[in-house]
Amino acid sequence: MSIPPDSFPRDGSEREAQVSDALIDLADTLADDFQLDHLPARVAGHCLDLLDIDDAGVMLTEPDGMLRLAAATSHDVRLIARIELEAGEGPCRTALLKAAAVDHTLSAVPTPPWPRFSARAHQAGYSSVHAIPIHLRNHTLGVLALFLRCAGRLPDSDRHLARALATATALAVLQHTALARHRTTAGQLQQALVTRTVIEQAKGFLAARHTTDPTNAFQWMRAHARHHHLRLADLAHDIVDGTFTLVPPGSGNHLGHR
């Protein structure tokens, strides 16, 4: 007798689908509506949905290498992160510096090496914190902070998945940064090409009108632009569209308006 498809357990396949959706979501940096500022909150949400944890925080590095809290799933996490950032030490800071995961068990008695952090985290009701670096190759961009209230270690399956989410986050940040840099460079190159083209057009126009060579025409334009504190490209554009008339030096009135 055949078994109806709906009678099979679906937990495993549903979790796999959720994991796939999360990784695809973090990798989709080419979407028109992608905003890097929204990424940390999405990462924290995925951690909370997929891992056996109670809260999560995402810390990212500033250009000067300092950590900042980018997203948190609770007010407690924000307060604990503030203590760690003010003290300049804690599991997240250590995970960032070592580019390695840090597991820290909390107790009623403040424990080294981070007594202030440990006391505040335990006071908030957490039993342990797990810091996973957001790392890809030689780039460490921040840390995932995972908080548990029940005693016990983070399951190995969740540990592996947390590392995958951290890596996907690092990849998303690096891809977006590289894409933004590429777009900026492409825009600058395009502008440079347009500028060069209009200058060449103005040189040709002046050379033909005054029966000279393009080198002399360029020198006239450059001298006039410097003397009057003008951008060479702006002067060239005005010459080409006919709103500005430049005549050779020694020909009397050197410029005129139309």
Stockholm file with secondary structure:
# STOCKHOLM 1.0

chainA/1-258         MSIPPDSFPRDGSEREAQVSDALIDLADTLADDFQLDHLPARVAGHCLDLLDIDDAGVMLTEPDGMLRLAAATSHDVRLIARIELEAGEGPCRTALLKAAAVDHTLSAVPTPPWPRFSARAHQAGYSSVHAIPIHLRNHTLGVLALFLRCAGRLPDSDRHLARALATATALAVLQHTALARHRTTAGQLQQALVTRTVIEQAKGFLAARHTTDPTNAFQWMRAHARHHHLRLADLAHDIVDGTFTLVPPGSGNHLGHR
#=GR chainA/1-258 SS CCCCGGGSCCHHHHHHHHHHHHHHHHHCTTSTTCCGGGHHHHHHHHHHHHSSCSEEEEEEECTTSCEEEEEESSHHHHHHHHHHHHHTCSHHHHHHHHTSCEEEECCSSCCTTCHHHHHHHHHTTCSEEEEEEEEETTEEEEEEEEEESSSSCCCHHHHHHHHHHHHHHHHHHHHHHHHHHHHHHHHHHHHHHHHHHHHHHHHHHHHHHTTCCHHHHHHHHHHHHHHTTCCHHHHHHHHHHTSEEECCTTSSCCEEEC
#=GC SS_cons         CCCCGGGSCCHHHHHHHHHHHHHHHHHCTTSTTCCGGGHHHHHHHHHHHHSSCSEEEEEEECTTSCEEEEEESSHHHHHHHHHHHHHTCSHHHHHHHHTSCEEEECCSSCCTTCHHHHHHHHHTTCSEEEEEEEEETTEEEEEEEEEESSSSCCCHHHHHHHHHHHHHHHHHHHHHHHHHHHHHHHHHHHHHHHHHHHHHHHHHHHHHHTTCCHHHHHHHHHHHHHHTTCCHHHHHHHHHHTSEEECCTTSSCCEEEC
//
